[in-house]
Amino acid sequence: EGADEKGYGGPEVIMYEPHMTTHEMIEFFDERFGLDAYEMTVLMGVHSAAVAHRENLGFGNIGREDGWVAEAEEYKLSNLYYTSMLERVWELDKFENEGVVPDRYQWYFDEEDEGPIMLTVDMSLILDLEGLVVTDSKGVAGKMMCIAHP
């Protein structure tokens, strides 16, 4: 109720944060929806048929749709979301946005920014990032800390 035709507005819906770790995601999906880790992983697979608009949320590249898989704009549900995480070397970078869209950290594998993207919450399906996700000096959450010596 109260939302416009695009779904903006209306009651506040609490979504998972883009910089959650594996353990935080499991807890969130269990508490909010009663899903276990397997069910949560299946649900996250919908990213194979999803795109991001940087102008809206701060993820992706300016002026085009970026998906979590190559050719995501074809909106085909597949296992590419998972296989692309495992088959590439991903790097984390901070993207500075303009206006009300906050700066964001996102993962990429293509230095020219022409390939799929991943968020920390996505990468946490294959990496245990517990204790490594921090907020940078400008207050942007999602920076990775590397512990070389325990």
N, C-alpha and C positions, 0 to 999 in steps of 0.2 A: 504494500500500500504506500502511496506517495511517490513512487518511482516514475520517471518519465518513460517514453517509448523505448529508449535504449537501456533502461534499467538503472539509470543514475538516480540517486536520492532514495528516499524511503528509509526503512529501518536499517540501523547499523548492522552489518554482517562482519563478524570477526573472521578474517582469513589468516592462513599461516603466513609467517614472515618469510621473505625471500632469502634470508640469511640463517635460517634454522639449521641445526645439526640433525643428524640421524635420530638421536635420542629425543630431541625436542619435537621433531616431526611425529615420531611414534606416539609420544605423550599427547600431542595436540589432536591427532586423528582419533585416538582412543577416547579422550575426554569429550571432544565435540561431537563425534559421530559413532563412537563405539566400534571403530575399525581396528583390526589387528595389523601388524606390520605387513603381512602378505596382502591384505585387502587395500592397504594404503598404497603399496607399490603398484598394484594393478590400477588403481585410480590415477596415480601419477602418470601412467602410460598414455593418458589422453593428450599429453603434450606432443605426441607424434602427429596430432592433427590440430595444432594450435600455433598461433603467431603472436608476436608482441609488437606494439607500436611505441617507440621510444617517446613520442610526443605525449602519450597518455600516462605511462607508468615509469618511464626512465630507463627501460631495458630495451635492447635492440639497437638499431642504427637509425639515424635521422632520415626521414623521407621514404622509408620502405618498411615492409613487413619482414620481420625476422622470425624464423621458427626455431624450435628446439631441434628440428631435423632439416636436412636439405629438402627442398620442395614441399615444405609444410603447408604452403598455400593451396596445395591440392586437397588438403583436409582428409587424408587417408589414415585410418587407424591401423597402426602396425607396431612392430617391436623396434623400429629405428631409433626411438627415443633412448632405449637402453643400449642398443648396440653402438650407437654413435658416441655414447659416453665412454664405452670400453675400448673402442677402436682408434681413438685419437688422443693426442697429447694436448691437454687443455691448459690455458693460462688465465690467470685472474687479472683484471684491469679495472680501474676506476673510470667511470664515464661521467663527465660533468655536464649537467643539463641546465637549461635556462628557465626562468620564470618560476612557477609554482611546482614544477616537477623536480623532485629531489635528485641529488647526485646518487649514483648507484655503482655497486661493484657487480660485474658479471664476468662469466667465463667465456672464452673464445678459443678457437684453435687456428684461425686464419688471421694472420697479421694485417691483412687488407680489410678486415671486418666484413667479409662477404659471405661468411659461412654461418651455420647455426650458432645459437647462443645457449648457454646454460646459466642457471642461477646457483648459488651455493646450496640452496635447498634441493636442487636437482642432483648436484654432485654428491650430496650427502647420502644418496642411495648407494653409491659405490665406494665412498671414502668415509672413514670415521674422523670427522672434523671436531669432535668434542674437545672443548678447551682451546681451540685454535681460531675461532671466529671472534674478532674484536671490533670495536668502534674506533675509527681513525681520529686524528687530532681535530678534524672539522665536524665531528659528530655523525659521520656516515658509517652506519653498521655494515658489516660484511667483509671487512679487511681480514686477510689471513695472517696469522702469526706462525712463524716457523720456529720450532724448538730444535736447535741443533744439538744441544747438550742438556740432558735432564738434570 
